[in-house]
Amino acid sequence: MQIFYAPNIDGLEYQLPEDESKHCIRVLRMQIGDELYLTDGCGNLHTARIVDDNSKRCLVQVVSTQHEFSKRPFNLHIAIAPTKNIDRFEWFLEKATEIGVDTITPLLCERSERKEIKVDRLQKVAVAAMKQSVKAYLPIVNEIQPFKEFIKSNQSDIKAIAHCNSWDLEPFQKVIQAGRSLLILIGPEGDFSPTEVSLAISNGFHEVSLSTSRLRTETAGIVACHTANLANGV
């Protein structure tokens, strides 16, 4: 069944935006009486039925609602330096959304090659991935934040920084505790600087390894996301 993003849904009727209406009626050729899913991105998954198949303002009526659909038993925050090639970062965001993540914060680090991002574009990628994977929770995508400011402000239960400055670090899965909120930092292509690692440690972060191999930034993000979900039984 098709799923549509309806962030402002309120009540039993909802009018799809013009672009979604066009996709629903002209592309998918759905008609009056056909059923589809709506999600507000906050955990509610509505089953709805088309009552007006206008291709510019398709109107649907909610027939049932599942609350906290696909809710995971923990909170995952990945703070990661955007890659120089933005396509790789968007790929990470897409796959992390499919696997399951709550918040993604782009980090501005000493060795960052990309210092700006377009959050609106990234949010569209996240919405598309949420719909494709039939999830009801849309990850929060924050504006890019300086590393030094960010690590002093987060209050997650467990905080980790993954880096390759040492090869005998504790595996990431060893610091994860099921059900507890988790934040992991992943650096740019040139990795975190020793100064950044030391600053993170002084702010309560565990040094961890994600693999015995040196991973690309976007690959490290996916490995961290999958490892966290697997450790929490998701």
Secondary structure, DSSP 8 states (H G I E B T S, - for coil): --EEE-TT--SSEEE--HHHHHIIIIIS---TT-EEEEE-SBS-EEEEEEEE--SSS-EEEEEEEETTTT--SS-EEEEE---SSHHHHHHHHHHHHHH--SEEEEEE-TT-S-----HHHHHHHHHHHHHHTT-SB--EE---EEHHHHTTT---SEEEEE-SS-SS-EEHHHH--TTS-EEEEE--TT---HHHHHHHHHTT-EEEES-SS---HHHHHHHHHHHHHHHTT-
